[in-house]
Amino acid sequence: MAALITARATGVEHVVGIDTLPAKIDSARALGATDAMTSQEAMDRGEKFDAVIEAAGHPRALEAAISLTKPGGITVTVGLPAPGQPASIDPLALTAEARTIVGSYLGSAVPEHDIPVYEALWRSGALAVEGLVSATIGLEDINSAMDTLQSGQALRQIITFP
């Protein structure tokens, strides 16, 4: 969802949110996605996109992202699956369709450059990060919050300290 709001804030006009959970489809629309669907719906409809950002951190999500990328398009993976979880990629499709796959760790950020840009977008109202907060929790609830995050039911949770 952070990629979605950032794309919208930086002027990308057509942003599609894709997730397996219905609640997150609704969240994507609320955060400004011009369309939202499950990856299976997108595949069933034959949808393909110029750029696909995978942020779930699951090998199947990466495979779906690659399959939803147009020939000549780019797939960016920011999700971090557990170590040793392989994804299957068809090298022929990758080569024949001139696709690009890029890994991006922590947004491949340059903090001294990027943080002021994001701050300015936020201050102008264009980057609605508040919409990403799904809960505020106390430190004593950290374990259940991590379970909620792992289940995919949370976007972002803010921890308050005593």
Secondary structure, DSSP 8 states (H G I E B T S, - for coil): -HHHHHHHHTT-S--EEE-SSHHHHHHHHHTT-SEEE-HHHHHHTT--EEEEEE-S--HHHHHHHHHTEEEEEEEEE-----TT------HHHHHHTT-EEEE-GGGG--HHHHHHHHHHHHHTTSS-GGGGEEEEEEGGGHHHHHHHHHHT--SEEEEE--
